[in-house]
Amino acid sequence: MTTLFISDLHMEESRPDITGAFLRFLEEKAPGAEQLYILGDFFEAWIGDDERTPLQEQAAAALRALSDRGTRVFLMHGNRDFLLGEDFCERAGATLLDDPTLIDLYGTPTLLMHGDSLCTADVEYQKFRAKMRNPQMQKMILARPLKDRQQMARQLREMSMASNQGKAEDIMDVTPEEVVRIMEAHDVPQLIHGHTHRPAEHSLEVNGKAAQRIVLGDWDKHVWWLAVQPGQKPELKKMPLSNS
């Protein structure tokens, strides 16, 4: 039995190399896995399940094929694809998860998150996040014509890139105190998340006990994934994107 975790693929039409790597990952690494968790930013942008581009349909069909072969597929919103909905998940044979979600990972209580809510030092972003995650705001956005939403997505991306250029690196990373707080609140010894593009395994103390935080990597130059098997230490793996 194996459970796989990935995040931050940021798939988009301008990066066919990432799409190709993802399809090969499903063909070569995922078959036989018990579960596949995609912890946010699966797509670079998502403006509604009604857009249905060739890339989106290709990704949904590939996940559906994996699901039909017996692997349970789970999706979580990221900061780029927070409008991803149940219609896409149904086409993909996937289950949409809340952020955060608590699971039993082969006997280890484990908290799953995208990770952006942990970056509390970035006050500007947290205000934007709260606004965009409001169900009423999302309903208003999705009610707009598709072309309007496409233009809005381009504008938000440009604003995000401009804003991040002026921020210190530590502001865009997780706040250590917030990590401990949420792990203590859920009483878990293990947290798995993405978002920061800083893949690593961190040891820490939670409720007076040893704990770990595993950060998934983004798929820019490498394919990153976490493989977990019963009774074994989780393995954070990577391979060059071009050779995947």
DRENVO-981359 format. One record per atom (N, C-alpha, C): residue in one letter; x, y, z; atom name. Coordinates in steps of 0.001 Angstrom, whole numbers, plus 500000, padded with zeros to 6 digits. Example, Ala and Ser with C-alpha at 12.3 -4.5 7.8 and 13.67 -1.06 7.14 Angstrom:
REM residues 2
 residu      u      v      w atome
      A 513190 494310 507800     N
      A 512300 495500 507800    CA
      A 513200 496700 507800     C
      S 512850 497750 507080     N
      S 513670 498940 507140    CA
      S 512900 500030 507870     C
***
This chain:
REM residues 244
 residu      u      v      w atome
      M 500843 498803 500000     N
      M 500000 500000 500000    CA
      M 500880 501249 500000     C
      T 500493 502226 499190     N
      T 501216 503493 499102    CA
      T 500221 504638 498943     C
      T 500479 505731 499641     N
      T 499708 506946 499449    CA
      T 500652 508021 498939     C
      L 500233 508732 497899     N
      L 501059 509742 497260    CA
      L 500483 511140 497492     C
      F 501374 512126 497632     N
      F 500978 513520 497809    CA
      F 501752 514384 496820     C
      I 501048 515278 496137     N
      I 501676 516256 495261    CA
      I 500976 517599 495445     C
      S 501614 518661 495011     N
      S 500975 519987 495045    CA
      S 501739 520932 494142     C
      D 501154 522083 493890     N
      D 501822 523187 493217    CA
      D 502381 522818 491843     C
      L 501555 522129 491053     N
      L 501934 521866 489668    CA
      L 501797 523136 488828     C
      H 500816 523959 489173     N
      H 500574 525209 488449    CA
      H 500433 524950 486947     C
      M 499647 523961 486587     N
      M 499489 523627 485176    CA
      M 498796 524752 484414     C
      E 499313 525039 483233     N
      E 498737 526049 482353    CA
      E 499184 525741 480924     C
      E 498488 526321 479962     N
      E 498760 526023 478564    CA
      E 500182 526377 478146     C
      S 500766 527391 478766     N
      S 502117 527820 478386    CA
      S 503211 526910 478928     C
      R 502846 525924 479756     N
      R 503824 524982 480303    CA
      R 503429 523547 479981     C
      P 503483 523170 478689     N
      P 503142 521789 478329    CA
      P 504098 520765 478943     C
      D 505308 521220 479319     N
      D 506247 520300 479960    CA
      D 505720 519821 481305     C
      I 505041 520702 482034     N
      I 504479 520297 483323    CA
      I 503305 519345 483118     C
      T 502455 519656 482156     N
      T 501324 518769 481864    CA
      T 501821 517399 481469     C
      G 502832 517351 480607     N
      G 503390 516069 480186    CA
      G 503983 515295 481347     C
      A 504667 516013 482243     N
      A 505252 515351 483416    CA
      A 504162 514782 484314     C
      F 503068 515519 484456     N
      F 501956 515043 485277    CA
      F 501340 513780 484680     C
      L 501122 513768 483388     N
      L 500531 512590 482742    CA
      L 501453 511382 482868     C
      R 502757 511606 482747     N
      R 503705 510499 482913    CA
      R 503757 510036 484367     C
      F 503625 510975 485287     N
      F 503589 510610 486707    CA
      F 502408 509679 486983     C
      L 501252 509992 486415     N
      L 500077 509140 486608    CA
      L 500281 507770 485977     C
      E 501003 507717 484880     N
      E 501222 506448 484182    CA
      E 502293 505590 484854     C
      E 503321 506257 485418     N
      E 504490 505516 485895    CA
      E 504598 505397 487411     C
      K 504140 506406 488151     N
      K 504307 506409 489606    CA
      K 503016 506116 490371     C
      A 501890 506539 489811     N
      A 500633 506439 490555    CA
      A 499915 505093 490465     C
      P 500061 504326 489374     N
      P 499321 503062 489301    CA
      P 499600 502161 490507     C
      G 498553 501637 491079     N
      G 498681 500764 492241    CA
      G 498659 501500 493558     C
      A 498772 502829 493520     N
      A 498702 503601 494769    CA
      A 497294 503527 495346     C
      E 497222 503469 496645     N
      E 495928 503421 497310    CA
      E 495209 504758 497194     C
      Q 495983 505852 497337     N
      Q 495402 507190 497323    CA
      Q 496376 508189 496715     C
      L 495831 509197 496046     N
      L 496610 510323 495551    CA
      L 495968 511603 496056     C
      Y 496740 512393 496782     N
      Y 496273 513675 497290    CA
      Y 496972 514803 496524     C
      I 496178 515734 495983     N
      I 496712 516909 495304    CA
      I 496355 518110 496173     C
      L 497374 518687 496838     N
      L 497116 519675 497887    CA
      L 497206 521113 497390     C
      G 496482 521418 496344     N
      G 496315 522794 495927    CA
      G 497248 523263 494836     C
      D 496831 524328 494151     N
      D 497540 524896 493008    CA
      D 497866 523828 491968     C
      F 496891 522964 491753     N
      F 496974 521979 490685    CA
      F 497054 522720 489352     C
      F 496261 523777 489242     N
      F 496280 524649 488066    CA
      F 496802 526024 488448     C
      E 497396 526698 487503     N
      E 497907 528052 487729    CA
      E 496773 529032 487973     C
      A 495647 528789 487327     N
      A 494474 529642 487536    CA
      A 493223 528822 487280     C
      W 492143 529168 487972     N
      W 490855 528480 487785    CA
      W 489752 529510 487971     C
      I 488962 529718 486930     N
      I 487939 530764 486980    CA
      I 486529 530199 486967     C
      G 486421 528886 487118     N
      G 485110 528258 487143    CA
      G 485109 526950 486381     C
      D 484303 526010 486845     N
      D 484258 524690 486214    CA
      D 483665 524731 484811     C
      D 483062 525863 484451     N
      D 482435 525966 483136    CA
      D 483415 526348 482035     C
      E 484664 526631 482364     N
      E 485612 527038 481326    CA
      E 485976 525855 480419     C
      R 486380 524753 480989     N
      R 486586 523484 480279    CA
      R 487516 523624 479073     C
      T 488749 524031 479337     N
      T 489757 524102 478284    CA
      T 490261 522693 477966     C
      P 490927 522503 476825     N
      P 491492 521179 476510    CA
      P 492419 520659 477606     C
      L 493226 521554 478197     N
      L 494119 521140 479279    CA
      L 493321 520637 480472     C
      Q 492291 521361 480853     N
      Q 491476 520952 481994    CA
      Q 490777 519625 481739     C
      E 490276 519441 480539     N
      E 489598 518191 480194    CA
      E 490582 517027 480159     C
      Q 491794 517296 479690     N
      Q 492823 516263 479650    CA
      Q 493208 515827 481063     C
      A 493361 516806 481961     N
      A 493710 516496 483348    CA
      A 492594 515718 484024     C
      A 491349 516125 483793     N
      A 490213 515430 484397    CA
      A 490133 513994 483903     C
      A 490325 513787 482609     N
      A 490249 512434 482042    CA
      A 491355 511545 482602     C
      A 492549 512107 482776     N
      A 493669 511327 483303    CA
      A 493429 510917 484756     C
      L 492889 511842 485547     N
      L 492579 511501 486937    CA
      L 491441 510506 487015     C
      R 490453 510651 486150     N
      R 489334 509705 486121    CA
      R 489830 508302 485788     C
      A 490759 508193 484850     N
      A 491305 506887 484485    CA
      A 492023 506259 485676     C
      L 492770 507076 486426     N
      L 493453 506563 487614    CA
      L 492442 506129 488658     C
      S 491412 506944 488861     N
      S 490357 506612 489819    CA
      S 489642 505327 489436     C
      D 489375 505166 488155     N
      D 488682 503965 487679    CA
      D 489517 502708 487886     C
      R 490843 502890 488000     N
      R 491722 501733 488239    CA
      R 491854 501421 489731     C
      G 491176 502193 490574     N
      G 491135 501861 491993    CA
      G 491861 502793 492936     C
      T 492541 503817 492422     N
      T 493220 504788 493282    CA
      T 492245 505897 493663     C
      R 492089 506134 494936     N
      R 491212 507229 495389    CA
      R 491953 508556 495202     C
      V 491290 509516 494571     N
      V 491899 510794 494244    CA
      V 491235 511900 495058     C
      F 492068 512760 495662     N
      F 491573 513866 496475    CA
      F 492202 515169 496001     C
      L 491398 516214 495968     N
      L 491859 517539 495559    CA
      L 491577 518556 496666     C
      M 492508 519480 496846     N
      M 492331 520571 497796    CA
      M 492571 521891 497067     C
      H 491826 522913 497455     N
      H 492028 524229 496856    CA
      H 493409 524788 497205     C
      G 493974 525519 496246     N
      G 495166 526310 496512    CA
      G 494824 527781 496400     C
      N 495819 528627 496472     N
      N 495554 530056 496318    CA
      N 495359 530449 494861     C
      R 495716 529565 493936     N
      R 495532 529845 492510    CA
      R 494234 529248 491956     C
      D 493784 528153 492528     N
      D 492620 527447 491962    CA
      D 491517 527252 493004     C
      F 491280 528320 493790     N
      F 490306 528214 494877    CA
      F 488863 528163 494389     C
      L 488629 528403 493095     N
      L 487272 528307 492544    CA
      L 486986 526932 491938     C
      L 487947 526042 492023     N
      L 487726 524693 491518    CA
      L 486572 524056 492290     C
      G 485643 523429 491553     N
      G 484414 522975 492194    CA
      G 484068 521519 491996     C
      E 482880 521188 492438     N
      E 482427 519799 492436    CA
      E 482224 519242 491026     C
      D 481887 520111 490067     N
      D 481673 519630 488706    CA
      D 482954 519058 488121     C
      F 484061 519790 488301     N
      F 485343 519265 487819    CA
      F 485706 517984 488561     C
      C 485516 517981 489879     N
      C 485864 516803 490671    CA
      C 485070 515579 490235     C
      E 483816 515786 489880     N
      E 483007 514670 489409    CA
      E 483569 514121 488106     C
      R 483968 515008 487199     N
      R 484554 514565 485935    CA
      R 485881 513852 486164     C
      A 486606 514274 487196     N
      A 487921 513704 487469    CA
      A 487870 512479 488378     C
      G 486700 512139 488882     N
      G 486603 511021 489810    CA
      G 487296 511312 491121     C
      A 487266 512587 491529     N
      A 488005 513022 492713    CA
      A 487064 513551 493788     C
      T 487564 513575 495011     N
      T 486841 514135 496149    CA
      T 487489 515448 496549     C
      L 486694 516504 496697     N
      L 487197 517814 497078    CA
      L 487298 517899 498598     C
      L 488472 518264 499082     N
      L 488732 518318 500520    CA
      L 488665 519736 501061     C
      D 488299 519850 502332     N
      D 488413 521117 503037    CA
      D 489882 521387 503360     C
      D 490197 522633 503572     N
      D 491530 523023 504010    CA
      D 491387 523705 505370     C
      P 491869 523077 506457     N
      P 492636 521832 506509    CA
      P 491744 520589 506585     C
      T 492357 519428 506356     N
      T 491684 518134 506497    CA
      T 492563 517217 507345     C
      L 491947 516544 508289     N
      L 492656 515603 509148    CA
      L 492413 514184 508649     C
      I 493489 513419 508447     N
      I 493360 512027 508003    CA
      I 494165 511119 508929     C
      D 493855 509846 508871     N
      D 494648 508818 509541    CA
      D 495537 508201 508476     C
      L 496828 508538 508506     N
      L 497763 508075 507484    CA
      L 498526 506864 508015     C
      Y 497929 505703 507795     N
      Y 498522 504441 508253    CA
      Y 498871 504487 509739     C
      G 497925 505007 510527     N
      G 498081 505031 511971    CA
      G 498626 506327 512536     C
      T 499065 507246 511677     N
      T 499587 508534 512133    CA
      T 498587 509636 511823     C
      P 498004 510267 512844     N
      P 497110 511402 512575    CA
      P 497880 512485 511823     C
      T 497357 512885 510674     N
      T 498091 513797 509797    CA
      T 497168 514907 509311     C
      L 497651 516136 509420     N
      L 496885 517289 508963    CA
      L 497366 517674 507568     C
      L 496417 517816 506647     N
      L 496719 518210 505277    CA
      L 496249 519646 505051     C
      M 497099 520455 504428     N
      M 496760 521842 504132    CA
      M 497403 522225 502802     C
      H 496876 523306 502192     N
      H 497630 523857 501056    CA
      H 498849 524571 501604     C
      G 498661 525385 502635     N
      G 499784 526032 503302    CA
      G 499754 527540 503295     C
      D 498925 528145 502438     N
      D 498929 529604 502364    CA
      D 498392 530260 503634     C
      S 497477 529584 504326     N
      S 496924 530162 505556    CA
      S 497943 530179 506692     C
      L 499057 529461 506525     N
      L 500104 529431 507544    CA
      L 501044 530631 507442     C
      C 500958 531364 506329     N
      C 501868 532493 506098    CA
      C 501269 533768 506684     C
      T 501102 533803 507978     N
      T 500367 534890 508618    CA
      T 501134 536208 508646     C
      A 502454 536173 508416     N
      A 503219 537420 508386    CA
      A 502878 538262 507157     C
      D 502348 537603 506136     N
      D 501936 538319 504923    CA
      D 500504 538809 505128     C
      V 500376 539879 505877     N
      V 499066 540402 506266    CA
      V 498243 540811 505050     C
      E 498890 541424 504080     N
      E 498207 541867 502865    CA
      E 497556 540682 502152     C
      Y 498322 539594 502022     N
      Y 497768 538415 501345    CA
      Y 496638 537792 502146     C
      Q 496775 537730 503474     N
      Q 495744 537097 504291    CA
      Q 494413 537846 504193     C
      K 494463 539156 504047     N
      K 493240 539932 503840    CA
      K 492618 539580 502502     C
      F 493455 539475 501477     N
      F 492971 539106 500141    CA
      F 492382 537698 500160     C
      R 493059 536789 500873     N
      R 492585 535406 500952    CA
      R 491207 535332 501603     C
      A 491051 536047 502702     N
      A 489764 536038 503411    CA
      A 488644 536563 502513     C
      K 488956 537578 501735     N
      K 487965 538154 500818    CA
      K 487584 537166 499736     C
      M 488575 536521 499128     N
      M 488321 535627 498008    CA
      M 487724 534283 498434     C
      R 487935 533894 499681     N
      R 487360 532631 500148    CA
      R 485938 532804 500686     C
      N 485451 534027 500718     N
      N 484080 534277 501159    CA
      N 483102 533697 500134     C
      P 482192 532821 500551     N
      P 481261 532194 499598    CA
      P 480442 533196 498791     C
      Q 480057 534306 499396     N
      Q 479292 535304 498661    CA
      Q 480128 535957 497565     C
      M 481400 536225 497870     N
      M 482293 536801 496870    CA
      M 482493 535819 495713     C
      Q 482676 534538 496042     N
      Q 482871 533541 495004    CA
      Q 481627 533401 494132     C
      K 480480 533475 494734     N
      K 479230 533399 493982    CA
      K 479117 534567 493014     C
      M 479517 535751 493463     N
      M 479477 536938 492611    CA
      M 480456 536798 491438     C
      I 481642 536270 491727     N
      I 482636 536101 490665    CA
      I 482149 535106 489617     C
      L 481627 533979 490080     N
      L 481197 532926 489152    CA
      L 479965 533329 488345     C
      A 479250 534338 488807     N
      A 478066 534806 488078    CA
      A 478444 535716 486917     C
      R 479692 536166 486888     N
      R 480133 537052 485814    CA
      R 480400 536257 484535     C
      P 480295 536889 483360     N
      P 480568 536191 482097    CA
      P 481981 535612 482075     C
      L 482160 534552 481342     N
      L 483437 533849 481289    CA
      L 484579 534774 480859     C
      K 484349 535609 479851     N
      K 485397 536511 479381    CA
      K 485820 537492 480469     C
      D 484867 537950 481261     N
      D 485187 538861 482363    CA
      D 486070 538165 483392     C
      R 485738 536913 483687     N
      R 486527 536156 484661    CA
      R 487932 535870 484138     C
      Q 488061 535610 482853     N
      Q 489383 535387 482268    CA
      Q 490244 536633 482392     C
      Q 489649 537798 482144     N
      Q 490372 539056 482280    CA
      Q 490735 539308 483743     C
      M 489824 539006 484647     N
      M 490081 539187 486065    CA
      M 491246 538308 486521     C
      A 491297 537071 486026     N
      A 492376 536153 486397    CA
      A 493727 536703 485948     C
      R 493783 537261 484754     N
      R 495038 537846 484265    CA
      R 495464 539029 485128     C
      Q 494501 539854 485500     N
      Q 494816 541016 486322    CA
      Q 495302 540614 487713     C
      L 494646 539630 488298     N
      L 495043 539173 489635    CA
      L 496446 538564 489613     C
      R 496747 537861 488540     N
      R 498072 537250 488435    CA
      R 499146 538327 488332     C
      E 498906 539348 487527     N
      E 499863 540437 487391    CA
      E 500047 541172 488713     C
      M 498940 541387 489435     N
      M 499013 542053 490733    CA
      M 499798 541225 491726     C
      S 499586 539909 491710     N
      S 500281 539014 492632    CA
      S 501784 539022 492367     C
      M 502171 538944 491099     N
      M 503595 538944 490751    CA
      M 504257 540247 491167     C
      A 503576 541365 490941     N
      A 504132 542665 491311    CA
      A 504258 542803 492825     C
      S 503253 542310 493543     N
      S 503262 542403 495000    CA
      S 504367 541550 495609     C
      N 504548 540341 495095     N
      N 505542 539416 495665    CA
      N 506977 539866 495423     C
      Q 507209 540626 494364     N
      Q 508569 541079 494068    CA
      Q 509125 541974 495170     C
      G 508242 542667 495857     N
      G 508704 543588 496890    CA
      G 508686 543020 498293     C
      K 508352 541739 498432     N
      K 508233 541146 499773    CA
      K 509489 540380 500156     C
      A 509818 540437 501435     N
      A 510941 539660 501953    CA
      A 510607 538175 501901     C
      E 511640 537357 501723     N
      E 511441 535913 501583    CA
      E 510740 535307 502799     C
      D 511109 535768 504008     N
      D 510541 535163 505207    CA
      D 509063 535490 505366     C
      I 508615 536615 504793     N
      I 507199 536969 504883    CA
      I 506342 535977 504113     C
      M 506877 535448 503007     N
      M 506119 534531 502166    CA
      M 506266 533075 502597     C
      D 507014 532834 503665     N
      D 507117 531485 504216    CA
      D 506129 531355 505378     C
      V 505977 530133 505885     N
      V 505044 529908 506985    CA
      V 505555 530581 508253     C
      T 504639 530932 509126     N
      T 504971 531459 510445    CA
      T 505100 530282 511407     C
      P 506288 530037 511967     N
      P 506493 528863 512822    CA
      P 505479 528750 513957     C
      E 505133 529867 514569     N
      E 504181 529838 515677    CA
      E 502791 529397 515202     C
      E 502433 529773 513973     N
      E 501134 529372 513435    CA
      E 501119 527887 513125     C
      V 502234 527354 512674     N
      V 502339 525914 512425    CA
      V 502087 525139 513717     C
      V 502775 525537 514783     N
      V 502611 524856 516067    CA
      V 501181 525021 516575     C
      R 500642 526226 516430     N
      R 499285 526482 516925    CA
      R 498263 525557 516275     C
      I 498306 525451 514954     N
      I 497286 524655 514280    CA
      I 497517 523160 514485     C
      M 498765 522740 514603     N
      M 499033 521327 514885    CA
      M 498585 520960 516299     C
      E 498784 521885 517242     N
      E 498318 521637 518603    CA
      E 496794 521638 518658     C
      A 496174 522530 517895     N
      A 494713 522612 517888    CA
      A 494088 521310 517381     C
      H 494752 520668 516411     N
      H 494250 519410 515862    CA
      H 494897 518193 516525     C
      D 495845 518444 517431     N
      D 496536 517380 518175    CA
      D 497125 516338 517225     C
      V 497966 516816 516292     N
      V 498578 515913 515315    CA
      V 500101 515990 515389     C
      P 500780 514874 515133     N
      P 502235 514872 515112    CA
      P 502808 515091 513713     C
      Q 501920 515239 512719     N
      Q 502408 515349 511343    CA
      Q 501536 516299 510520     C
      L 502207 517186 509790     N
      L 501545 518132 508899    CA
      L 502184 518013 507526     C
      I 501343 517944 506492     N
      I 501823 517912 505109    CA
      I 501172 519078 504371     C
      H 501984 519894 503702     N
      H 501429 521024 502953    CA
      H 502342 521389 501798     C
      G 501853 522295 500950     N
      G 502631 522822 499832    CA
      G 502724 524329 499946     C
      H 502496 525009 498829     N
      H 502375 526464 498702    CA
      H 503697 527216 498699     C
      T 504603 526951 499612     N
      T 505785 527801 499753    CA
      T 506872 527503 498725     C
      H 506773 526386 498024     N
      H 507781 525980 497041    CA
      H 509149 525773 497709     C
      R 509121 525326 498963     N
      R 510347 525074 499707    CA
      R 510316 523659 500280     C
      P 510454 522668 499393     N
      P 510333 521279 499837    CA
      P 511374 520915 500897     C
      A 510888 520323 501985     N
      A 511779 519953 503090    CA
      A 510991 519177 504133     C
      E 511718 518564 505049     N
      E 511120 517903 506207    CA
      E 511647 518609 507454     C
      H 510728 519121 508260     N
      H 511096 519895 509445    CA
      H 510677 519144 510712     C
      S 511596 519072 511668     N
      S 511280 518488 512975    CA
      S 510891 519612 513925     C
      L 509892 519363 514761     N
      L 509449 520355 515733    CA
      L 508791 519650 516911     C
      E 508338 520433 517856     N
      E 507684 519873 519038    CA
      E 506259 520398 519118     C
      V 505309 519482 519296     N
      V 503893 519827 519376    CA
      V 503297 519149 520602     C
      N 502705 519934 521474     N
      N 502130 519397 522708    CA
      N 503134 518551 523477     C
      G 504393 519025 523486     N
      G 505445 518351 524232    CA
      G 505971 517078 523604     C
      K 505592 516800 522364     N
      K 506019 515571 521691    CA
      K 506679 515900 520353     C
      A 507532 514989 519890     N
      A 508199 515162 518604    CA
      A 507173 515140 517477     C
      A 507348 516028 516522     N
      A 506426 516127 515391    CA
      A 507223 516496 514151     C
      Q 506549 516423 512988     N
      Q 507223 516813 511763    CA
      Q 506272 517529 510809     C
      R 506860 518426 510039     N
      R 506147 519149 508993    CA
      R 506837 518838 507675     C
      I 506083 518309 506730     N
      I 506628 517949 505424    CA
      I 506082 518917 504384     C
      V 506989 519584 503683     N
      V 506605 520572 502672    CA
      V 506830 519977 501285     C
      L 505780 519958 500483     N
      L 505866 519452 499122    CA
      L 506494 520494 498201     C
      G 507100 520043 497120     N
      G 507748 520956 496187    CA
      G 506874 521314 494998     C
      D 507227 522412 494340     N
      D 506496 522835 493139    CA
      D 507123 522190 491898     C
      W 506317 522097 490848     N
      W 506750 521425 489626    CA
      W 507231 522443 488593     C
      D 508294 523122 488888     N
      D 508862 524065 487930    CA
      D 510027 523423 487193     C
      K 511037 523022 487945     N
      K 512193 522360 487353    CA
      K 512259 520882 487722     C
      H 511534 520500 488762     N
      H 511520 519100 489202    CA
      H 510087 518626 489439     C
      V 509913 517331 489347     N
      V 508683 516672 489787    CA
      V 508912 516265 491240     C
      W 508059 516764 492128     N
      W 508162 516441 493551    CA
      W 506944 515648 493992     C
      W 507176 514632 494816     N
      W 506059 513916 495410    CA
      W 506492 513283 496729     C
      L 505516 513024 497559     N
      L 505740 512348 498835    CA
      L 505081 510990 498755     C
      A 505835 509960 499076     N
      A 505318 508598 499083    CA
      A 505318 508078 500515     C
      V 504176 507560 500948     N
      V 504043 507045 502310    CA
      V 503530 505613 502259     C
      Q 504227 504734 502977     N
      Q 503820 503338 503088    CA
      Q 503690 502968 504559     C
      P 502833 502009 504880     N
      P 502636 501630 506281    CA
      P 503938 501204 506950     C
      G 504180 501728 508136     N
      G 505340 501319 508916    CA
      G 506666 501853 508430     C
      Q 506657 502735 507422     N
      Q 507899 503275 506888    CA
      Q 507911 504793 506980     C
      K 509120 505356 507000     N
      K 509277 506810 507043    CA
      K 508810 507413 505714     C
      P 508010 508480 505751     N
      P 507602 509127 504503    CA
      P 508821 509544 503681     C
      E 508731 509367 502361     N
      E 509834 509699 501475    CA
      E 509461 510848 500550     C
      L 510180 511959 500680     N
      L 510007 513093 499790    CA
      L 510922 512877 498589     C
      K 510343 512741 497416     N
      K 511111 512354 496238    CA
      K 511052 513436 495167     C
      K 512067 513427 494304     N
      K 512065 514346 493169    CA
      K 512816 513738 492004     C
      M 512500 514239 490814     N
      M 513273 513918 489619    CA
      M 513149 515102 488659     C
      P 514113 515285 487787     N
      P 514062 516419 486868    CA
      P 512774 516410 486043     C
      L 512193 517560 485879     N
      L 510947 517668 485123    CA
      L 511139 517163 483705     C
      S 512265 517468 483107     N
      S 512503 517091 481713    CA
      S 512679 515597 481523     C
      N 513047 514887 482610     N
      N 513265 513441 482504    CA
      N 512128 512623 483078     C
      S 511058 513311 483526     N
      S 509970 512604 484202    CA
      S 509122 511820 483220     C
***
